[in-house]
Amino acid sequence: MLVFVTGASGWIGSAVTDELRAEGHEVAGLARSDASAAALEAKGARVVRGDLGDPDGLAKAAAESDGVVHLAFNHDFTDYAGAGRTERAAVSAMLDALAGSGRPFLLASGLAGTGAGPLTEDDPSPHVGADAMRGGSENLALDHADRGVRPVAVRFSATVHGMGDHGFVARLTQIARDRGVSGYIDDGSTRWPAVHRSDAARLVRLALQKAPAGSRVHAVAENGIPSRDIAAAIGDQLGVPTASIPRADAQAHFGWLGAFWGVDVSASSERTRELLGWTPTGPTLFEDIAAGAYALPA
């Protein structure tokens, strides 16, 4: 297959590109910078220059592919609503280009926290419409199952970890380093699911190959790790104490990350494992922390 991958040079996307290439697929990766283009060329991938703000260019690349893996998103927290609208326009353009083809369209999505037991693959996303989080793109994509597209929502854990990770856990570690204390919010009972980057990439490849139209699959290896335990592991690695931060002070202490760090999310991947034959084999989050994945200065 020739697979068009947005976000192909990113943290998850670069691992997905490697996984697809190793399985004999061709990759056409979206690149908005010379550095991203060079990284993709070094992996043997084709380069499609552009960005999410060019729906016509995205539609053309999608139409010329045998399937799409959409991983890119503009994480602009100063205009998150605008980023959501851009996301919706991009997804709409690519879906329209694939209509009637029967080709797969995989969409990176998240796990919505309910605080009431583990989220399963049967639970629909609560985000609907252009003004919803990420432009309601998960529901938009899945609604195209009856338009001759094979849409699949890939819901990634809050932390997709590994050596070189610069996401949420890296930011938490930097905050702990700067402030001299590794913090969690209130009693630290809120949870985050986790998955190793290599396992996430393999799940994407399996879903591309065989997930049915309208599927939701969960890239979840650890269902929900209490935030106080994550903070303690970071504190142990850095040699700083662990402490509770009152929710009222979360934004002042954690900045923009406070809104995410205090959300309770647990999720199951039992049905994903059965559907795709996927078994996570990578290190756990605590193993990566202990191995020094976040120990170097950010």
N, C-alpha and C positions, 0 to 999 in steps of 0.2 A: 504493500500500500504506500501511496504518497500521502503523508499526513501533514496537514497544515497546523502548526502549533503556535499559538500566541503565548507570550511569556516564555519562549523557548530557551532564553539565556538566563532566566531567573533561578532562584533557589530550587524550586520544585521542577521547573521546566527544563533546566539543564540535565537533571537526572532522568526525566522522562525522555528527553532527546537521546541520551545514551542508551536507555532501555529499549527504545524503539529501534534504534540503529543496530543494536546487538541482536535483535530478533529479525533483522533483514528488511525492515521498513525504511523507506526514504522519508526524510523530514524536511519540510519547508518551514523555516522559523521566522516569525515576525521580529524585526529589529528596528528600533528607532534611533540607534546611535551607531557610530563607527565601531565602538568597543564591542557592542552586542553582536554586530555583524561579523567581526573578526573572531569572536568566541564561537559562533555558530559554524563559520567556515572551518575552523580548526577541528571541529567535531565531524566534518564531512557533510554538514547539512546545507541545503540551499538557503539563500537569504531572501526574504521578502521585506523590503524597506517600507516602513510606515508605522502607524500607531493606532490606538483605539479611536482616535478622533477622525479617522478616515474610513467611514463605513463602506464607501464604494470600493476602496482598495481591499478591504477585508472580504467583501462579497466576491470579488474577482478571485482572490487567493483560495477562498472556500470552494468556489465553483470548479476550480482547476485541480482540486485535491480529491482523494478517495475517502477523506474523513477529516474532521476537525477536532483538535483538543484545545479548548479555550481556557487558558490558565492566567492570562494577564488581567490586571485590574489596577486602576489608578488610585492608590491609597493616599489620596489627598484629604487629610482630616480637617483641613481648613474649609473645604467645600465638598463634603461628603455627598450631599444631595446632587450636586453637579456631576460628581464622579458616577453616581448611580444612573443618571440620565444618559451619560456617555456610554456606560456599560450596556444599557438597554438598547440603545441605537446600534451598537456594534453587534450585539447578539442577534437582534432582529435582522440585520443585513445578512449575516452569515446563514441564519436559518432560512431566510427567503431564497438564498442562492442554492441551498441544498434541497429545497422542497421538491418532492416527487422522485428523488434519486435513491431513497432507501439507505443513504450513507449515514455513518455515525457522526453525532455531534456531542462531544463530551464537554461539560461545563463545570468549572471549578466552583464549588459552593461551600458554605460553612454549616456548622451545626448550631441550630438555634437552641439557646438555653431555656429550659422550662422549670428546672428545679424540682421536677416531680418524676423522678425515675429516669432510666436511660432512654434517650431518643432512639427510635428504631428506623429502619429503612421505609417502613409503612407510614411514618409520620410526615405529613406534608409540610412544606415550608410555610410559615405564617406571613411571609413577605410577598405581597401581591401588588402589582401596579408600578407605574413609572416612578412614583415618589417613595416607594418602599426601599428598604436597604438593598443595595446593589441593583437597584432598578427592578426588583422582583424578577431577576433574570432566571432563577431556577424554575419557577412556575411557568414563565414565558416559554422556556425551552421545552419543558415536558408537555406543554399544550400542543406542541408541533408533532407529537407522536402520530396523530391522525392526518398529517400532511405529507406523509412519505419521507419522513426523516426518522433516524434512530437516535433520539435524544437520551442522554444519560447524565444525571446529576452526580458528580463526584464530590461528596462532602468531606472536606479535610478536617482533621483534628485541629484544635486551637494551636498546638505546637507540632510542627513537622521538623523534627530535630536531627542533629548530626553535626559532625565536624565542619565548621565553616558557617553554621547557621547564624544569621543576623536578624532573626525575627524577634518574637515576643520574649523568649527566654533570654536571649542576648541582651535585650533592653532591660529586663528585670535585673540581670547580673550587673549591667553598667550602673543602674540606679543604686544597687546595693554597694557597689564599689565606691561610688561618689559620696553616698550618705553614711557609709560605715555601718549600715544595718540592713539586713535582708528582711524586707517587710511582707506581710500578708494583711488582708483586710479583715477587721473584726476578729472572729474566732478561727478564721482560716479554713472553714469547712466547705467553702465553694470549691468546685472541681473543674479540672481541665482534662479532656482526653488528649492522647499523644500517639504519634506514629513516627517511626524512623523514615527518613527521606527515601532510602532504597526500597522499603516496603511500599511507600506511597507511589513511587514510580512504577513498580511492578503491578500494583493494583490498576493504575491508569491503563497500562498496556493490556491487561486482561479484560478490562471493561471495554476498551476499544474493540477488542477482538470478538467478544461474545456476550456482553450485557444486552438484554432485550430492550426494545424501545420503551421509554417511559420509566426506566429503572432509576432508583436512587441507591447509590453504593456508598459505604462508609469507610474511609481511610482511617481506621481506628484500631490501634494495637492495644492500648491501655484505656479502659473505658472512662475513667475519671479519677485523676490524682488530686487529692486535697491540696489546696494552695499553700497551706502551712507546711506541708511536706516538701513541696517544690522549693519554697523559701528556705527551709532548713537545709536542703541539699546544696543550694546556692551559697548559703552562709557558711556551711562546712567547707566547701571548696575554696571560698575566699578568705576564710578565717575571721569572719565577722559575726556578731550575734544576730539572732532572729527575733523579730518583735512584731506585735500586732499594731496595725495602723488603723485608727478609727475611720469608718467609712466617710465621715464628714471631712476628713483630712486627706482622703485618697487622691484627689486631683492635685492638691498641693504637693504631695509626696511623690506620686508616680507620674504626674503630668497626664497626657492623653491616654496613657496605658491604664490609668486607674479605672476607666469606664469598662475595660475588658477584663481586668484582673479580678474585679469583684463580681463577675457573672458566673453563675453556677451552671455548668454543662457536663452532662455525662451521656454517653452514647454507646450503643451496642453495634458490633459488626458481624454478629452471628450469621445473619442471612447473606451478607456479602461474601463471607467465607464459603458458605455452602454454594452460592450461585456461581462464583468464579473459581473455586478451588484455591483461594488465597489464604496463605498462612504466614503471618508476620514472622520474620526470622532475625531482624536487625536488633541492635542494642536497645534497651529501654531508655527512657529519658534520664533516669537516675544514673544508669551506666555511662551515658554520654557526659553528664555533668561531672561525674567522678573521674572520667578519663581526660577531662580538661577541655571539652568542646567549647566551654565559655570562660575559660580561665585567663586567656590573654587579654590585654587591654583592648577595648573596643575602639 
